[in-house]
Amino acid sequence: MNQNSLSLYQFLPIEIVRAKNFYLFDSNGKKYLNFSGSSALVSPDHSNKVIIDALKDEAEELWDCPELFLFKTQQKYGKKLLKLSFADSAFFYNSDIEAFEMAVQMILQYQLDKNNPNLQTKKNKIITFSGSYCANDPSRNNFITLIPNDIQQLNGAINDEIAGILLEPIQIEDGIHGFDHDFIRHIRKVCTENDIILCFDETVTGFGRTGSLFYYQQVGIIPDIMILSKIMADGLPISACLTNSDIANATTKSIRKHVFGGNSLAMAVASSVINEVLKPGLFDKVLGSGKYLAERIAILKEKYPKIIKSVRSYGLVIGIEVENSAQVLINKIIGYGLIVTNTQKDKVIKLLPPLHIQKTHIEEAYNILDQVFANEMNRDKGSNKDYISGKYRI
C-alpha cells in the first residue's frame, strides 16, 4: 500500500476499505472489531440508516450556507443542545482544537471586559492540570499547571491573576484518570468565590459515553463553559463551545471566525445523533456494558498479572495499564482483529467501544485480548509474528 498523504501518524500496513455494523474491513477482506472510538461512536452500526438519511436529506436541500444567514438545521440543533445543558449560547466549529481555542479566548476576553475596559487587566492566567490535553503545550506561558486532586496546591495558586480553570474531568491521553468528584466540586466553589471561569473539556466524555449526557451532570456542578466534539456528529468534523449569557455577551464581538463551522450537513447529522443518544435506556446500557467489559478485563488482570498492572473504567471509557509498551501489544491485538489505541503515555491500552456495543462483541474482544496476552507469556512460540515490532502507531 502506497502512502501519498502527509500525516501526524505512522500508518499500519492495513488499508481500510469499508465498514459494517461494528466492524471495519481491509482490502484483503479481513474484519476488525472497532473499539477505537473513531467511528460508529453512537450509531448501532457503521451504516445507520437514520443518520445516513438525515445526511442525504440535508445534502439535497441545503449543501452549505454563508455565515451571514440563519438556517434551519443549525437553529434546531442549537436550541436542542442548549435545552439539554446549562448553556445559553452555543458556538460551532470543526474540531476540538478550534473549540478549545475559543474557550481560552472567551475566558480572557470576559475577564478583560468585566474587570478593566482600558485593557490593563492582570486577570490573564489560566490553571490547567498535569496530564490534561491542554497542559501539553509549552508555548502557552499564561498557563499554570497544577497536580490533579491536590486541594492545598490549588488553594495556594488562586490569586487576582487567575482568569479561568480548564478541566478535563477524565484525562484520556494521560492514561484514563478521572478527577475526584469532591475535588471538582471544590474547584467550582473556588471559581464562584473568586470570579474565575470554569471550563469543562467534554470532547470525549460528552454525549453519553460515561453514562450521562454530559459528565458534569454526574458530579453535580455547572461549569461556565463546555467544550464538545468527537461523538457530536458520529465522526463528521464538528465541535462546539457552550457558555452562559454573561460570558457570551462579553465575548461575542471578539469571537474568532471560522470556516465551515456548524455547516448544514454536520448539523443534520448531529441532530440525528443526539436523538440516538437520548433514546430511553441508552445511558443504562452504556453503564451496564462498561461494567461488564471492565469485569472481563479484571479477569485478564488476575490471569496475567505480569502484563496488566491496573484497569480503570468510566462507563465506556476503559484503560488497561500494562507493565511494558502498550503499543507493542496494540499492534498484536490489531493483528488478531480488534482495533484499540494507546494514550500519549505508552503504558495504557485505550478502549472506546461504540455506545450500542453488545455482550457478544465484548466477549469477542475479551477472547482476542486473552489470546494476545497468552502469546505474550509464551513469546518463544512466535505468536502473531507479523505484528510484534511495535513500529507502527495509530
C-alpha positions as YAML, in Angstrom:
chain: A
units: angstrom
residues:
- id: 1
  name: MET
  ca: [0.00, 0.00, 0.00]
- id: 2
  name: ASN
  ca: [1.41, 3.39, -1.01]
- id: 3
  name: GLN
  ca: [1.06, 6.32, 1.36]
- id: 4
  name: ASN
  ca: [0.70, 9.57, -0.60]
- id: 5
  name: SER
  ca: [-0.67, 11.86, 2.11]
- id: 6
  name: LEU
  ca: [1.01, 13.65, 4.96]
- id: 7
  name: SER
  ca: [0.05, 12.60, 8.46]
- id: 8
  name: LEU
  ca: [0.97, 13.12, 12.07]
- id: 9
  name: TYR
  ca: [0.83, 9.34, 12.46]
- id: 10
  name: GLN
  ca: [2.71, 6.36, 11.11]
- id: 11
  name: PHE
  ca: [0.16, 4.18, 9.38]
- id: 12
  name: LEU
  ca: [-0.25, 0.48, 9.98]
- id: 13
  name: PRO
  ca: [0.25, -1.56, 6.79]
- id: 14
  name: ILE
  ca: [-3.53, -2.03, 6.57]
- id: 15
  name: GLU
  ca: [-5.90, -0.32, 4.15]
- id: 16
  name: ILE
  ca: [-9.48, 0.00, 5.39]
- id: 17
  name: VAL
  ca: [-11.96, -0.08, 2.52]
- id: 18
  name: ARG
  ca: [-15.41, -0.42, 4.09]
- id: 19
  name: ALA
  ca: [-17.36, -0.75, 7.32]
- id: 20
  name: LYS
  ca: [-20.46, -2.57, 8.51]
- id: 21
  name: ASN
  ca: [-22.06, -2.96, 11.92]
- id: 22
  name: PHE
  ca: [-19.25, -2.72, 14.49]
- id: 23
  name: TYR
  ca: [-16.53, -3.81, 12.07]
- id: 24
  name: LEU
  ca: [-14.01, -2.32, 9.66]
- id: 25
  name: PHE
  ca: [-12.80, -4.37, 6.67]
- id: 26
  name: ASP
  ca: [-9.40, -4.13, 4.99]
- id: 27
  name: SER
  ca: [-8.51, -4.56, 1.32]
- id: 28
  name: ASN
  ca: [-7.90, -8.27, 1.90]
- id: 29
  name: GLY
  ca: [-11.37, -8.81, 3.33]
- id: 30
  name: LYS
  ca: [-10.24, -9.19, 6.94]
- id: 31
  name: LYS
  ca: [-12.58, -7.68, 9.53]
- id: 32
  name: TYR
  ca: [-11.66, -5.74, 12.66]
- id: 33
  name: LEU
  ca: [-13.90, -5.10, 15.66]
- id: 34
  name: ASN
  ca: [-13.65, -1.36, 16.22]
- id: 35
  name: PHE
  ca: [-13.00, -0.36, 19.84]
- id: 36
  name: SER
  ca: [-11.03, 2.75, 18.91]
- id: 37
  name: GLY
  ca: [-13.79, 5.32, 19.31]
- id: 38
  name: SER
  ca: [-13.04, 6.67, 15.83]
- id: 39
  name: SER
  ca: [-16.38, 5.96, 14.19]
- id: 40
  name: ALA
  ca: [-19.74, 4.32, 14.88]
- id: 41
  name: LEU
  ca: [-19.43, 6.11, 18.19]
- id: 42
  name: VAL
  ca: [-23.16, 6.37, 18.75]
- id: 43
  name: SER
  ca: [-24.92, 4.56, 15.95]
- id: 44
  name: PRO
  ca: [-25.88, 0.91, 16.27]
- id: 45
  name: ASP
  ca: [-23.63, 0.24, 13.30]
- id: 46
  name: HIS
  ca: [-21.41, 1.87, 10.68]
- id: 47
  name: SER
  ca: [-24.30, 2.19, 8.25]
- id: 48
  name: ASN
  ca: [-27.10, 3.51, 10.42]
- id: 49
  name: LYS
  ca: [-29.99, 4.26, 8.07]
- id: 50
  name: VAL
  ca: [-31.49, 7.05, 10.17]
- id: 51
  name: ILE
  ca: [-28.24, 9.01, 10.26]
- id: 52
  name: ILE
  ca: [-27.47, 8.36, 6.58]
- id: 53
  name: ASP
  ca: [-30.95, 9.51, 5.58]
- id: 54
  name: ALA
  ca: [-30.53, 12.69, 7.64]
- id: 55
  name: LEU
  ca: [-27.31, 13.45, 5.76]
- id: 56
  name: LYS
  ca: [-28.87, 12.69, 2.36]
- id: 57
  name: ASP
  ca: [-31.94, 14.80, 3.03]
- id: 58
  name: GLU
  ca: [-29.87, 17.80, 4.10]
- id: 59
  name: ALA
  ca: [-27.46, 17.42, 1.16]
- id: 60
  name: GLU
  ca: [-30.38, 17.57, -1.24]
- id: 61
  name: GLU
  ca: [-31.97, 20.58, 0.49]
- id: 62
  name: LEU
  ca: [-29.05, 22.77, 1.64]
- id: 63
  name: TRP
  ca: [-25.43, 21.80, 0.97]
- id: 64
  name: ASP
  ca: [-23.95, 24.88, 2.63]
- id: 65
  name: CYS
  ca: [-24.99, 28.30, 3.86]
- id: 66
  name: PRO
  ca: [-22.94, 31.50, 4.25]
- id: 67
  name: GLU
  ca: [-22.33, 32.56, 7.84]
- id: 68
  name: LEU
  ca: [-24.34, 35.76, 7.24]
- id: 69
  name: PHE
  ca: [-27.64, 33.84, 7.38]
- id: 70
  name: LEU
  ca: [-29.62, 31.68, 9.75]
- id: 71
  name: PHE
  ca: [-30.58, 28.20, 8.59]
- id: 72
  name: LYS
  ca: [-32.99, 25.65, 9.98]
- id: 73
  name: THR
  ca: [-30.76, 22.72, 10.92]
- id: 74
  name: GLN
  ca: [-28.30, 24.82, 12.93]
- id: 75
  name: GLN
  ca: [-31.07, 26.71, 14.71]
- id: 76
  name: LYS
  ca: [-32.93, 23.50, 15.55]
- id: 77
  name: TYR
  ca: [-29.84, 21.67, 16.82]
- id: 78
  name: GLY
  ca: [-28.54, 24.66, 18.75]
- id: 79
  name: LYS
  ca: [-31.83, 25.10, 20.60]
- id: 80
  name: LYS
  ca: [-31.93, 21.41, 21.50]
- id: 81
  name: LEU
  ca: [-28.35, 21.43, 22.76]
- id: 82
  name: LEU
  ca: [-29.00, 24.47, 24.96]
- id: 83
  name: LYS
  ca: [-32.20, 22.99, 26.34]
- id: 84
  name: LEU
  ca: [-30.33, 19.83, 27.37]
- id: 85
  name: SER
  ca: [-27.41, 21.66, 29.01]
- id: 86
  name: PHE
  ca: [-26.68, 24.58, 31.33]
- id: 87
  name: ALA
  ca: [-25.80, 26.90, 28.45]
- id: 88
  name: ASP
  ca: [-27.49, 29.93, 26.90]
- id: 89
  name: SER
  ca: [-25.28, 30.17, 23.80]
- id: 90
  name: ALA
  ca: [-23.51, 27.71, 21.52]
- id: 91
  name: PHE
  ca: [-20.70, 28.48, 19.06]
- id: 92
  name: PHE
  ca: [-19.96, 25.81, 16.45]
- id: 93
  name: TYR
  ca: [-16.59, 24.85, 14.99]
- id: 94
  name: ASN
  ca: [-14.97, 21.98, 13.10]
- id: 95
  name: SER
  ca: [-12.61, 20.39, 15.63]
- id: 96
  name: ASP
  ca: [-11.88, 20.06, 19.33]
- id: 97
  name: ILE
  ca: [-8.79, 22.26, 18.91]
- id: 98
  name: GLU
  ca: [-10.87, 25.12, 17.49]
- id: 99
  name: ALA
  ca: [-13.41, 24.85, 20.31]
- id: 100
  name: PHE
  ca: [-10.59, 24.76, 22.87]
- id: 101
  name: GLU
  ca: [-9.04, 27.92, 21.41]
- id: 102
  name: MET
  ca: [-12.46, 29.57, 21.53]
- id: 103
  name: ALA
  ca: [-12.84, 28.64, 25.21]
- id: 104
  name: VAL
  ca: [-9.48, 30.20, 26.07]
- id: 105
  name: GLN
  ca: [-10.41, 33.34, 24.14]
- id: 106
  name: MET
  ca: [-13.75, 33.54, 25.94]
- id: 107
  name: ILE
  ca: [-12.12, 33.28, 29.38]
- id: 108
  name: LEU
  ca: [-9.59, 36.01, 28.70]
- id: 109
  name: GLN
  ca: [-11.97, 38.32, 26.88]
- id: 110
  name: TYR
  ca: [-14.65, 38.03, 29.56]
- id: 111
  name: GLN
  ca: [-12.20, 38.97, 32.31]
- id: 112
  name: LEU
  ca: [-10.82, 41.79, 30.21]
- id: 113
  name: ASP
  ca: [-14.26, 43.21, 29.51]
- id: 114
  name: LYS
  ca: [-15.52, 42.85, 33.07]
- id: 115
  name: ASN
  ca: [-12.53, 43.90, 35.10]
- id: 116
  name: ASN
  ca: [-10.87, 46.61, 33.06]
- id: 117
  name: PRO
  ca: [-12.25, 48.07, 29.83]
- id: 118
  name: ASN
  ca: [-8.98, 50.04, 29.47]
- id: 119
  name: LEU
  ca: [-7.12, 46.79, 28.61]
- id: 120
  name: GLN
  ca: [-4.92, 46.89, 31.72]
- id: 121
  name: THR
  ca: [-6.31, 43.81, 33.47]
- id: 122
  name: LYS
  ca: [-3.99, 41.49, 35.39]
- id: 123
  name: LYS
  ca: [-6.53, 38.64, 35.34]
- id: 124
  name: ASN
  ca: [-4.93, 36.72, 32.46]
- id: 125
  name: LYS
  ca: [-3.62, 33.42, 33.85]
- id: 126
  name: ILE
  ca: [-5.32, 30.05, 33.31]
- id: 127
  name: ILE
  ca: [-4.94, 26.99, 35.52]
- id: 128
  name: THR
  ca: [-4.66, 23.55, 33.93]
- id: 129
  name: PHE
  ca: [-3.68, 20.19, 35.40]
- id: 130
  name: SER
  ca: [-0.77, 17.91, 34.61]
- id: 131
  name: GLY
  ca: [-1.87, 15.06, 32.36]
- id: 132
  name: SER
  ca: [-4.59, 17.08, 30.64]
- id: 133
  name: TYR
  ca: [-4.54, 17.52, 26.89]
- id: 134
  name: CYS
  ca: [-4.22, 21.30, 27.07]
- id: 135
  name: ALA
  ca: [-1.32, 21.16, 29.53]
- id: 136
  name: ASN
  ca: [0.94, 19.65, 26.88]
- id: 137
  name: ASP
  ca: [1.52, 22.92, 25.01]
- id: 138
  name: PRO
  ca: [4.74, 24.53, 26.30]
- id: 139
  name: SER
  ca: [4.13, 27.65, 24.19]
- id: 140
  name: ARG
  ca: [1.34, 28.89, 26.47]
- id: 141
  name: ASN
  ca: [3.19, 31.00, 29.01]
- id: 142
  name: ASN
  ca: [-0.04, 32.14, 30.66]
- id: 143
  name: PHE
  ca: [-0.96, 28.56, 31.67]
- id: 144
  name: ILE
  ca: [-0.25, 27.38, 35.22]
- id: 145
  name: THR
  ca: [-0.13, 23.59, 35.55]
- id: 146
  name: LEU
  ca: [-1.12, 22.01, 38.87]
- id: 147
  name: ILE
  ca: [-1.27, 18.47, 40.25]
- id: 148
  name: PRO
  ca: [-4.73, 16.84, 39.93]
- id: 149
  name: ASN
  ca: [-6.77, 16.38, 43.11]
- id: 150
  name: ASP
  ca: [-4.42, 18.49, 45.27]
- id: 151
  name: ILE
  ca: [-6.71, 20.93, 47.09]
- id: 152
  name: GLN
  ca: [-3.89, 22.53, 49.03]
- id: 153
  name: GLN
  ca: [-1.89, 23.34, 45.90]
- id: 154
  name: LEU
  ca: [-4.99, 24.64, 44.14]
- id: 155
  name: ASN
  ca: [-5.85, 26.96, 47.03]
- id: 156
  name: GLY
  ca: [-2.29, 28.26, 47.09]
- id: 157
  name: ALA
  ca: [-2.38, 29.03, 43.37]
- id: 158
  name: ILE
  ca: [-5.51, 31.19, 43.49]
- id: 159
  name: ASN
  ca: [-4.81, 34.92, 43.23]
- id: 160
  name: ASP
  ca: [-6.06, 38.03, 41.41]
- id: 161
  name: GLU
  ca: [-4.33, 36.99, 38.17]
- id: 162
  name: ILE
  ca: [-6.29, 33.74, 37.67]
- id: 163
  name: ALA
  ca: [-8.87, 34.18, 34.92]
- id: 164
  name: GLY
  ca: [-10.02, 30.61, 34.42]
- id: 165
  name: ILE
  ca: [-9.55, 26.93, 35.14]
- id: 166
  name: LEU
  ca: [-9.55, 24.36, 32.33]
- id: 167
  name: LEU
  ca: [-10.61, 20.91, 33.48]
- id: 168
  name: GLU
  ca: [-10.68, 17.64, 31.54]
- id: 169
  name: PRO
  ca: [-12.68, 15.59, 34.08]
- id: 170
  name: ILE
  ca: [-11.34, 12.30, 32.75]
- id: 171
  name: GLN
  ca: [-7.81, 12.69, 31.41]
- id: 172
  name: ILE
  ca: [-7.88, 10.43, 28.38]
- id: 173
  name: GLU
  ca: [-4.41, 10.88, 26.93]
- id: 174
  name: ASP
  ca: [-2.74, 10.69, 30.33]
- id: 175
  name: GLY
  ca: [-3.96, 7.13, 30.71]
- id: 176
  name: ILE
  ca: [-7.68, 7.35, 31.64]
- id: 177
  name: HIS
  ca: [-7.52, 9.11, 35.00]
- id: 178
  name: GLY
  ca: [-10.63, 10.72, 36.48]
- id: 179
  name: PHE
  ca: [-10.69, 13.63, 38.91]
- id: 180
  name: ASP
  ca: [-12.21, 13.08, 42.35]
- id: 181
  name: HIS
  ca: [-15.74, 14.50, 42.36]
- id: 182
  name: ASP
  ca: [-15.11, 16.28, 45.66]
- id: 183
  name: PHE
  ca: [-12.10, 18.00, 44.10]
- id: 184
  name: ILE
  ca: [-14.18, 19.12, 41.12]
- id: 185
  name: ARG
  ca: [-16.83, 20.49, 43.47]
- id: 186
  name: HIS
  ca: [-14.12, 22.36, 45.35]
- id: 187
  name: ILE
  ca: [-12.91, 23.85, 42.07]
- id: 188
  name: ARG
  ca: [-16.43, 25.06, 41.34]
- id: 189
  name: LYS
  ca: [-16.63, 26.67, 44.79]
- id: 190
  name: VAL
  ca: [-13.24, 28.37, 44.36]
- id: 191
  name: CYS
  ca: [-14.22, 29.68, 40.92]
- id: 192
  name: THR
  ca: [-17.50, 31.10, 42.18]
- id: 193
  name: GLU
  ca: [-15.87, 32.82, 45.14]
- id: 194
  name: ASN
  ca: [-13.05, 34.37, 43.08]
- id: 195
  name: ASP
  ca: [-14.82, 35.29, 39.81]
- id: 196
  name: ILE
  ca: [-12.88, 32.59, 37.91]
- id: 197
  name: ILE
  ca: [-14.31, 30.90, 34.81]
- id: 198
  name: LEU
  ca: [-14.59, 27.10, 34.97]
- id: 199
  name: CYS
  ca: [-14.33, 25.34, 31.60]
- id: 200
  name: PHE
  ca: [-15.15, 21.64, 31.21]
- id: 201
  name: ASP
  ca: [-13.49, 19.80, 28.32]
- id: 202
  name: GLU
  ca: [-16.03, 17.10, 27.44]
- id: 203
  name: THR
  ca: [-14.77, 16.24, 23.97]
- id: 204
  name: VAL
  ca: [-14.71, 12.53, 24.92]
- id: 205
  name: THR
  ca: [-16.96, 12.34, 27.98]
- id: 206
  name: GLY
  ca: [-19.89, 14.17, 26.40]
- id: 207
  name: PHE
  ca: [-22.92, 12.59, 24.71]
- id: 208
  name: GLY
  ca: [-23.38, 9.50, 26.81]
- id: 209
  name: ARG
  ca: [-20.02, 7.73, 26.82]
- id: 210
  name: THR
  ca: [-19.75, 7.78, 30.62]
- id: 211
  name: GLY
  ca: [-23.43, 7.06, 31.29]
- id: 212
  name: SER
  ca: [-24.94, 10.54, 31.27]
- id: 213
  name: LEU
  ca: [-25.46, 13.10, 28.53]
- id: 214
  name: PHE
  ca: [-22.65, 15.24, 29.98]
- id: 215
  name: TYR
  ca: [-20.17, 14.28, 32.67]
- id: 216
  name: TYR
  ca: [-20.67, 17.45, 34.72]
- id: 217
  name: GLN
  ca: [-24.18, 16.18, 35.47]
- id: 218
  name: GLN
  ca: [-22.72, 13.21, 37.35]
- id: 219
  name: VAL
  ca: [-20.59, 15.50, 39.51]
- id: 220
  name: GLY
  ca: [-23.49, 17.79, 40.40]
- id: 221
  name: ILE
  ca: [-21.94, 21.09, 39.37]
- id: 222
  name: ILE
  ca: [-22.43, 23.54, 36.49]
- id: 223
  name: PRO
  ca: [-19.43, 24.81, 34.51]
- id: 224
  name: ASP
  ca: [-19.29, 28.22, 32.86]
- id: 225
  name: ILE
  ca: [-18.00, 26.92, 29.53]
- id: 226
  name: MET
  ca: [-18.09, 23.44, 27.99]
- id: 227
  name: ILE
  ca: [-16.17, 22.08, 25.00]
- id: 228
  name: LEU
  ca: [-17.82, 19.34, 22.92]
- id: 229
  name: SER
  ca: [-16.64, 17.30, 19.92]
- id: 230
  name: LYS
  ca: [-15.96, 13.64, 18.92]
- id: 231
  name: ILE
  ca: [-19.35, 11.91, 19.27]
- id: 232
  name: MET
  ca: [-21.33, 15.01, 18.23]
- id: 233
  name: ALA
  ca: [-21.82, 14.02, 14.59]
- id: 234
  name: ASP
  ca: [-20.66, 10.40, 14.69]
- id: 235
  name: GLY
  ca: [-17.30, 11.09, 13.10]
- id: 236
  name: LEU
  ca: [-18.08, 14.13, 10.93]
- id: 237
  name: PRO
  ca: [-15.94, 17.21, 11.75]
- id: 238
  name: ILE
  ca: [-17.80, 19.32, 14.29]
- id: 239
  name: SER
  ca: [-17.25, 20.85, 17.71]
- id: 240
  name: ALA
  ca: [-18.97, 23.33, 19.96]
- id: 241
  name: CYS
  ca: [-18.20, 25.79, 22.72]
- id: 242
  name: LEU
  ca: [-21.16, 26.27, 25.06]
- id: 243
  name: THR
  ca: [-21.44, 29.02, 27.66]
- id: 244
  name: ASN
  ca: [-23.81, 31.18, 29.67]
- id: 245
  name: SER
  ca: [-25.24, 34.52, 28.57]
- id: 246
  name: ASP
  ca: [-22.87, 36.66, 30.67]
- id: 247
  name: ILE
  ca: [-19.77, 35.24, 29.01]
- id: 248
  name: ALA
  ca: [-21.36, 35.13, 25.57]
- id: 249
  name: ASN
  ca: [-22.44, 38.76, 25.73]
- id: 250
  name: ALA
  ca: [-18.98, 39.87, 26.86]
- id: 251
  name: THR
  ca: [-17.13, 38.00, 24.14]
- id: 252
  name: THR
  ca: [-19.38, 37.95, 21.06]
- id: 253
  name: LYS
  ca: [-17.66, 40.90, 19.35]
- id: 254
  name: SER
  ca: [-14.23, 39.31, 19.66]
- id: 255
  name: ILE
  ca: [-15.15, 35.72, 18.82]
- id: 256
  name: ARG
  ca: [-12.78, 34.06, 16.39]
- id: 257
  name: LYS
  ca: [-14.33, 33.49, 12.97]
- id: 258
  name: HIS
  ca: [-14.43, 30.02, 11.46]
- id: 259
  name: VAL
  ca: [-14.82, 28.32, 8.09]
- id: 260
  name: PHE
  ca: [-17.49, 25.61, 7.71]
- id: 261
  name: GLY
  ca: [-18.14, 25.57, 11.48]
- id: 262
  name: GLY
  ca: [-21.68, 24.39, 12.16]
- id: 263
  name: ASN
  ca: [-22.29, 23.71, 8.48]
- id: 264
  name: SER
  ca: [-25.67, 22.35, 7.43]
- id: 265
  name: LEU
  ca: [-24.51, 18.76, 6.75]
- id: 266
  name: ALA
  ca: [-22.79, 18.37, 10.12]
- id: 267
  name: MET
  ca: [-25.78, 19.94, 11.89]
- id: 268
  name: ALA
  ca: [-28.19, 17.49, 10.29]
- id: 269
  name: VAL
  ca: [-26.10, 14.52, 11.35]
- id: 270
  name: ALA
  ca: [-25.55, 15.96, 14.84]
- id: 271
  name: SER
  ca: [-29.32, 16.33, 15.29]
- id: 272
  name: SER
  ca: [-29.81, 12.71, 14.31]
- id: 273
  name: VAL
  ca: [-27.01, 11.56, 16.62]
- id: 274
  name: ILE
  ca: [-28.37, 13.35, 19.69]
- id: 275
  name: ASN
  ca: [-31.73, 11.70, 19.06]
- id: 276
  name: GLU
  ca: [-29.94, 8.35, 19.19]
- id: 277
  name: VAL
  ca: [-28.21, 9.30, 22.43]
- id: 278
  name: LEU
  ca: [-31.48, 10.34, 24.05]
- id: 279
  name: LYS
  ca: [-33.32, 7.11, 23.28]
- id: 280
  name: PRO
  ca: [-34.68, 5.61, 26.51]
- id: 281
  name: GLY
  ca: [-32.32, 3.18, 28.19]
- id: 282
  name: LEU
  ca: [-29.10, 4.09, 26.38]
- id: 283
  name: PHE
  ca: [-27.32, 5.54, 29.42]
- id: 284
  name: ASP
  ca: [-28.17, 2.45, 31.49]
- id: 285
  name: LYS
  ca: [-26.94, 0.30, 28.62]
- id: 286
  name: VAL
  ca: [-23.64, 2.20, 28.49]
- id: 287
  name: LEU
  ca: [-23.12, 1.76, 32.23]
- id: 288
  name: GLY
  ca: [-24.03, -1.93, 32.05]
- id: 289
  name: SER
  ca: [-21.76, -2.62, 29.07]
- id: 290
  name: GLY
  ca: [-18.92, -0.66, 30.63]
- id: 291
  name: LYS
  ca: [-19.26, -2.57, 33.90]
- id: 292
  name: TYR
  ca: [-19.30, -5.91, 32.11]
- id: 293
  name: LEU
  ca: [-16.30, -5.04, 29.94]
- id: 294
  name: ALA
  ca: [-14.34, -3.83, 32.98]
- id: 295
  name: GLU
  ca: [-15.19, -7.04, 34.85]
- id: 296
  name: ARG
  ca: [-13.97, -9.17, 31.95]
- id: 297
  name: ILE
  ca: [-10.71, -7.23, 31.76]
- id: 298
  name: ALA
  ca: [-10.31, -7.59, 35.52]
- id: 299
  name: ILE
  ca: [-10.34, -11.35, 34.96]
- id: 300
  name: LEU
  ca: [-7.48, -10.91, 32.49]
- id: 301
  name: LYS
  ca: [-5.61, -8.87, 35.07]
- id: 302
  name: GLU
  ca: [-5.85, -11.76, 37.53]
- id: 303
  name: LYS
  ca: [-4.83, -14.18, 34.81]
- id: 304
  name: TYR
  ca: [-1.88, -12.12, 33.53]
- id: 305
  name: PRO
  ca: [-0.51, -10.10, 36.49]
- id: 306
  name: LYS
  ca: [2.89, -9.76, 34.83]
- id: 307
  name: ILE
  ca: [1.30, -7.97, 31.87]
- id: 308
  name: ILE
  ca: [-1.64, -5.97, 33.26]
- id: 309
  name: LYS
  ca: [-0.89, -3.54, 36.06]
- id: 310
  name: SER
  ca: [-4.34, -1.98, 36.57]
- id: 311
  name: VAL
  ca: [-7.73, -1.35, 34.93]
- id: 312
  name: ARG
  ca: [-9.60, 1.97, 35.00]
- id: 313
  name: SER
  ca: [-13.11, 2.44, 33.68]
- id: 314
  name: TYR
  ca: [-15.71, 5.21, 33.44]
- id: 315
  name: GLY
  ca: [-18.71, 3.89, 31.54]
- id: 316
  name: LEU
  ca: [-17.39, 3.01, 28.10]
- id: 317
  name: VAL
  ca: [-14.03, 4.70, 28.64]
- id: 318
  name: ILE
  ca: [-11.64, 1.92, 29.67]
- id: 319
  name: GLY
  ca: [-7.88, 1.94, 30.18]
- id: 320
  name: ILE
  ca: [-5.68, -1.13, 30.62]
- id: 321
  name: GLU
  ca: [-2.39, -0.11, 32.19]
- id: 322
  name: VAL
  ca: [0.37, -2.56, 31.24]
- id: 323
  name: GLU
  ca: [3.84, -3.18, 32.62]
- id: 324
  name: ASN
  ca: [5.69, -2.65, 29.34]
- id: 325
  name: SER
  ca: [5.00, -0.96, 26.00]
- id: 326
  name: ALA
  ca: [1.31, -0.66, 25.22]
- id: 327
  name: GLN
  ca: [1.99, -0.01, 21.54]
- id: 328
  name: VAL
  ca: [3.74, -3.34, 21.01]
- id: 329
  name: LEU
  ca: [0.72, -5.11, 22.48]
- id: 330
  name: ILE
  ca: [-1.69, -2.96, 20.48]
- id: 331
  name: ASN
  ca: [-0.06, -3.95, 17.20]
- id: 332
  name: LYS
  ca: [-0.55, -7.60, 18.13]
- id: 333
  name: ILE
  ca: [-4.15, -7.01, 19.23]
- id: 334
  name: ILE
  ca: [-4.96, -5.35, 15.91]
- id: 335
  name: GLY
  ca: [-3.32, -8.29, 14.15]
- id: 336
  name: TYR
  ca: [-5.93, -10.53, 15.74]
- id: 337
  name: GLY
  ca: [-8.79, -8.27, 14.64]
- id: 338
  name: LEU
  ca: [-9.51, -5.84, 17.49]
- id: 339
  name: ILE
  ca: [-8.83, -2.13, 16.94]
- id: 340
  name: VAL
  ca: [-7.69, -0.36, 20.10]
- id: 341
  name: THR
  ca: [-5.35, 2.59, 20.61]
- id: 342
  name: ASN
  ca: [-2.88, 3.86, 23.17]
- id: 343
  name: THR
  ca: [-2.59, 7.09, 25.11]
- id: 344
  name: GLN
  ca: [0.25, 9.60, 24.99]
- id: 345
  name: LYS
  ca: [1.85, 7.64, 27.79]
- id: 346
  name: ASP
  ca: [2.81, 4.34, 26.17]
- id: 347
  name: LYS
  ca: [1.65, 2.27, 29.13]
- id: 348
  name: VAL
  ca: [-2.12, 2.24, 28.64]
- id: 349
  name: ILE
  ca: [-4.33, 0.44, 26.12]
- id: 350
  name: LYS
  ca: [-7.38, 2.60, 25.48]
- id: 351
  name: LEU
  ca: [-10.79, 1.05, 24.72]
- id: 352
  name: LEU
  ca: [-13.63, 3.27, 23.50]
- id: 353
  name: PRO
  ca: [-16.31, 0.89, 22.17]
- id: 354
  name: PRO
  ca: [-19.44, 2.07, 20.35]
- id: 355
  name: LEU
  ca: [-22.21, 3.03, 22.76]
- id: 356
  name: HIS
  ca: [-24.51, 0.31, 21.44]
- id: 357
  name: ILE
  ca: [-21.94, -2.46, 21.87]
- id: 358
  name: GLN
  ca: [-23.39, -5.91, 22.55]
- id: 359
  name: LYS
  ca: [-22.22, -8.53, 25.04]
- id: 360
  name: THR
  ca: [-21.22, -10.84, 22.18]
- id: 361
  name: HIS
  ca: [-18.79, -8.19, 20.90]
- id: 362
  name: ILE
  ca: [-17.36, -7.70, 24.38]
- id: 363
  name: GLU
  ca: [-16.74, -11.46, 24.53]
- id: 364
  name: GLU
  ca: [-15.07, -11.31, 21.13]
- id: 365
  name: ALA
  ca: [-12.79, -8.53, 22.37]
- id: 366
  name: TYR
  ca: [-12.08, -10.47, 25.57]
- id: 367
  name: ASN
  ca: [-11.06, -13.57, 23.62]
- id: 368
  name: ILE
  ca: [-8.67, -11.58, 21.42]
- id: 369
  name: LEU
  ca: [-7.06, -9.88, 24.40]
- id: 370
  name: ASP
  ca: [-6.79, -13.23, 26.17]
- id: 371
  name: GLN
  ca: [-5.05, -14.75, 23.14]
- id: 372
  name: VAL
  ca: [-2.58, -11.90, 22.78]
- id: 373
  name: PHE
  ca: [-1.70, -11.86, 26.46]
- id: 374
  name: ALA
  ca: [-1.29, -15.64, 26.45]
- id: 375
  name: ASN
  ca: [1.07, -15.36, 23.50]
- id: 376
  name: GLU
  ca: [2.97, -12.65, 25.30]
- id: 377
  name: MET
  ca: [3.53, -15.04, 28.19]
- id: 378
  name: ASN
  ca: [4.91, -17.57, 25.75]
- id: 379
  name: ARG
  ca: [6.78, -15.38, 23.31]
- id: 380
  name: ASP
  ca: [9.09, -18.18, 22.28]
- id: 381
  name: LYS
  ca: [6.18, -19.72, 20.34]
- id: 382
  name: GLY
  ca: [6.37, -16.84, 17.83]
- id: 383
  name: SER
  ca: [2.68, -15.97, 18.01]
- id: 384
  name: ASN
  ca: [1.43, -13.11, 15.81]
- id: 385
  name: LYS
  ca: [4.86, -12.55, 14.32]
- id: 386
  name: ASP
  ca: [3.62, -10.06, 11.72]
- id: 387
  name: TYR
  ca: [2.70, -7.53, 14.38]
- id: 388
  name: ILE
  ca: [5.36, -7.75, 17.06]
- id: 389
  name: SER
  ca: [7.72, -4.99, 16.03]
- id: 390
  name: GLY
  ca: [5.79, -2.09, 17.59]
- id: 391
  name: LYS
  ca: [6.93, 0.09, 14.71]
- id: 392
  name: TYR
  ca: [3.52, 1.41, 13.70]
- id: 393
  name: ARG
  ca: [1.26, 3.75, 15.61]
- id: 394
  name: ILE
  ca: [-2.40, 4.62, 15.18]
...
